[in-house]
Amino acid sequence: MRKKFFSWISLTLLVALLLPGCGALPKPSKEHPPIKVEYTLWDGDYTLLIAQEKGFFEKHGVQVEPVFYETFSRAIPDIAAKRIDIGLFSIGDLLMVTQVADVLGVAVYDSGGTSVVATRPEIKDVAGLKGKKIGVNIGSSSELFIRHMLKSANLDVGDVALVEINPEDVPGKLSSNEIAAGYVWAPYDKKALEAGHHLLYTNHEVGSLFPDVITVREELAAKRPEDVRAFLAAWFEAVDYRLNHPAESNEIIARLTNQPVSDVIANSSTIKLYTKEENIVMYDVLGVVAKDDNIFQSARANLEFQITTGSLTRGPDLAALLDPKYLP
């Protein structure tokens, strides 16, 4: 299941949650307080734990304090209230946070998980969904995914009937013939297959539409730029370590999160971790626009959808928001 499933909390509610008071770069300094970093039970976030466990933050001269959130939505008002310094947010949540706090998206750390549209067996292609019911959380990132799918067949949401259904309920609703298709994520894609349905459209067809982004308070980046750079250097070293030592990394994650190793392994298969080198491409640092997995393309798609649905009334300057200069 995706951690970064943003339902696009209204700004009124978000603000209500906030309490009042809310050249050559300097070297990292241990005189500063630790950087507080949000994480949840999400495979992409576990890179933080690996970096801490293997001493990579200490190696790069930056103090970090992981802060666990059982309920992710609380992290959004907390970064605005300066209770945390870095959030591990989806691109949609990053855009939402810009309405209440000054933040930067300094690196893309994972693909955001598996997105799939499962259908009944008789639906052979996207065009076959015209006039049919599609189960989805309306107004969420999953609706954006549905819109992209429909666009591939020259359809739009007016050509189908969107029905409010949670991803975990889609396999059952397909079997009862209440819907012809529905948005699912792991492990419900497998449950749909086990029930005799098939997977019509996946996020592999649209690239990383919902990547997760390391979100830093702008004030921290301005006052402690080299600490942010050091944090990212340690983070990407941990990514490389996870990719090169998967068995050991999974054992560490299982121990630190009190999960069975089998669950950690299963969850890790649903996302892609991004390296420093891949970030250089995604942020177009070298001036060569990538055809797929470009963070600016993903951000524009999410921003346009949020404005279309009224979740946002204005958008941030993406060129300023998505800042690669802290990449090590």
N, C-alpha and C positions, 0 to 999 in steps of 0.2 A: 504494500500500500504506500502511496506517495505521502511523504511528510508535507511537501510543499504544495498542498492543495488549498489555494487561496480562494475564499468565498467573497473577498472584496468587501471587508467590513466598512460600514458607512463611516465617513469622517466624523460625523457627530458622535457616534459611539466611541470611536477611537480617541477623540479629544477628551471625551468624558472620562476615559480610563486614566488619563494622564494626571498626575499630581502636580501641584504648583512647584516651580523651581526646576519645573522641568528644564642657485649657485651650488657649492658643495654641501651635501646634506650632512648633518651631525651624525655621529655614531650612536648606535643604540645605547641607552643608559639604564643601568639597574637602579638608578635613583628614582625613577618614575614608579608609580604604582603599577601593579600587574594589569595588563589589558584583559578586560572581562569579555569572554566570548561565549555567546549562546550556542547550545547544541541540543538536539533531541534524539530520540531513537530512530535514526535515519542513516542509512549506510554511508551516504556521502559525508555526513557530519563526523563519522568516526575517524576520519583523517586527523581531526583535532586530537583525539585520544592517542593515536599512534605517535603523533609528533611530541606529545607530552610524555608518553611512556618511554620513548626511545631517546629522550633528551635533546631533541632537535631544536626546541625553542632556546634552551640553555646554550646549546652550541652556537646559535646565531645571536646570542646576547640580548634576548628579549624575554621578559617575564609575562606569562600568560596564565589566566585563571579561567578554566572551563566552567561554565554555568549551565547546569542541566535544567531544561524546561520540559516538564511532563505534558504541558499544554502549550503548543507552539504559539498560539495567537497572543499570549501574554508578552512575548518578546517584542512585538511591534510597539506597543506603548512604552515598554521599558527602554528601548533604544532611543526613543524620542525624549524620555525623561532622564537620560544619561545614566541609567542603572547598569547598562551594558555598553560596551564600546564597539563590538563587532557582532553582527547578526549573520547567520547562515540562512539566507532568504531566497525564495524563488524570485524570478525576474518580475513577476506581477506584484509580489509583496514589496520589492524594492521600489517600484513605481508608486505604490500606495504610500509608503513611508515618506517619500519626498514631499508629501502634502503637509506633514507635521514635523519634519526634522530635516536638517541638512546632512545628507549622507552621500557616499560615493560607492559605486560598484567597481571594486578594484581587481577582481578576478572571477572567472567562472570555474566552479569546482566540481559540478557534476551535471549530468544531462537531465535531471529532474524526474527520472523514472520512466516506466513504461506506460504509454497511452495507446489504447486499442479500442476499436469499434467492433464489437461482436454482433453477428447477425444470425437470423434463422437460416437453415440450409438453402431455402429456395431463393434467397437474395444472392445473386451472382456478382453484382458490381454496384458501385455507388449510385449509378443512374437508376438502379432498381429500387432505390429507397424513395423515389418520388411518390408523394401521397401517403407515405407510411409513417408510423409512430416511432420516434427515437427516444430512448430513455437517457436522460442526462441531468446533471445538476445545473439548472438554468441560471445564467448570470455568472457562472464560474469559469475557470480556465478550461474545463472540459467542454463547455459550449463553444469556446473559441476553436478548440480542436475539431468539433463537429462542423463548424462553419468552414474551416479549411478543407475538410474532407468533401463537403458538398460542392465547394468551389471547383474542386478538381473535376467534377462532372457537370459544370455549368449550372449548378443548382444553388439555391440559397435557402435560408430558414423558412421562407414563405412557401417553399415547395414541399415541406414536410411538416409533421406535427411533433413539436418537442414536448416531452412528458417528463415531469419532475420525478426522477428515480435515482437513488444512490447507486454507485457502481457495484456494491456488494449484492444488491438486489437484482441486478440485470440478468444473470443466468436464469434465475427462477422466472422472471417476467417473460423472458424469451420462450422458455419451455411451456408456459401457460398461454402463449400466443397473445399476451397483452401488448407487446411491442414487437416490431420487426427487427430492431437493432438497438444497441445501447453502448454507452461509453463504460469501459472497465479498465482497471489496472491490475497488476499482479497482486494476489494469486487468482483473481476472479476471471482473468483471461483463460487460465487453465481449467477452471471450473466450467466455463462456457464450452470449451472444447470437449470436456468429459461428458457434458450433457448432449453432445451431438451437434452443436452449433459450430460456426467457423468464424475466423478472424478476417474481417473485410479490409481494415485499414489500420495501419500502425504509425507511430511517430517516426519510424524509419523513412516514411514517405515524405515527411515535411521537415526533417532535420530536428534539431533541438529547439522546439517551440517554447518550452518551459524550463530553461536551464536554471540552476541554482547559482547564486552569486554571493561572494564574500562582500558583505555590506558594512562599511566603516563610517563611523561618525566623522563628518568633515572636520570638526574641531580637532579631533585626535590626529587626523592625517596632517593638518596644518602645523600642529605643535610638535608632533613626534613622527615626522615623515620616515625617518630611518627605522624606527620601531615597526612601522607598518611594513616597510620593505623587508625587514628581518623576519617578521611574522610570516610573510608570504614565502620567503626563502625556506623557512622551516616547514611550512605547509607543503610546498611542492617536493621537498625532500621526503616528507612522509608519504605523499602520493606515490613517488617512485618506489619507496620501500614497500608499500602495499602491493604494487604491481609486480615487484620482483620477489617478494616473500609472502605470497598470499596465505599459505598455511599458518605461518607464525602470526601474521597480522590478524587472521580470523580468530586464532586462539586468544590473543590479547583482547580483541574487541568483545569476544564472548565472556571473558573473565571480568572485564571492566563494566559491562552492561548487564551482567547476570542473565545472559541468553544462552541457549544451546548452540553449539558450534554449527549444527545443521541449519538452524534458522539464519545465522549470520551468513553462511554460504549461500543459502537460497535467496536472501535479500540482495546480496551483492551482485547477483546475476541480472538484476533488473535495471541497473544503472551503469553509466560510463563515468569514470573519474577522469578529469581533465588535467593534463600535465602543464608545466610552464610553457613548453614548446607549443602546445596546442592553443594556449591562451594568446601567444604572440600572433597566431593566425586568426583567432576569433576576434581579437581586438584590432586586427589589421595594422599591427605595429609597423610592418614592413611596407605598408602602402599598397598591398595587393589584395583586393577585395575577394574574400572567399565566397564561393557559390553557395555553400551550405554551412551551417553551424556558425554563422556570423552573429555575434552578440547584439549588434545594432539592428539587424534584421529581426531578431527575436523580440527585442525591446519595442521596436516600432509596431510589430503585429499586436503585442499585448497592450501597448498604449492606445492604439486605434480602437481596439475592442473595448477597453475600459471607458473611453470617451463615448463610444457608440452606445454603450449600455447605461451611461450616466454615472458609473462608479467614480469617474474623475471628470472634472469640468475643464481642467487645463493640464498640460503635460510639461514635464521638466525638459531642459535642454539635454538631450541624450549624449551629445558630444562632451559636455561637461560632467554629466553624471557617471558615465562609463569611462573611467580614467585609468589607462594602463601604465601610467608613469611610475607606479609603485611595484610593478613586476620586477623581480630580482634579475 
